[in-house]
Every structure is written in structure tokens, then in C-alpha cells.
Amino acid sequence: LPFRPLIPFALMDFASGSEVQKLTGLSRSSIYAYIDKGLFPAQVKLGLRSVAWVDSEIESWVESKIIARDAANSSTY
């Protein structure tokens, strides 16, 4: 298992599926396909029929995409 620093629960925020879609621009099926391939943070099961994503993990994923874009752009100049 990858190392995950412990975040105090009081500081942790969750995002619903629709919020994750809005933040990433990905469709629901793309999110789950990326999770299956290990390319996207997995959801957290909150109840029998309820899942959510850790906000900070989604933000980190988006930030990594921006960094990759910027690195690719800077190497072409």
C-alpha cells in the first residue's frame, strides 16, 4: 500500500461524484475507468450506498495534470 500521511478527520473534506465530475471535467464512467487503471484516486465508502472522494486527493490529481502540462509546454520552447 502506498504511504498516506494521516490527515486529521476534522480537516478532511469529501467531494461527491458530481462534485468530482465538475472539478475534473471527467464523466462518471471515465472516473471509474481511471480508478480501475490506478490513474485516479479511489473513492471512500461512507455507507451501504454512499461513496465520496477525499478533496485533497482530487486537488492533488488536478494539480499533477497542470504540472505535467506545464512541463510538456516548457520543454517545447
Salt bridges, closest charged atoms under 4 A:
GLU57 OE2 - ARG4 NH1 3.28
ASP70 OD1 - ARG69 NH2 2.74
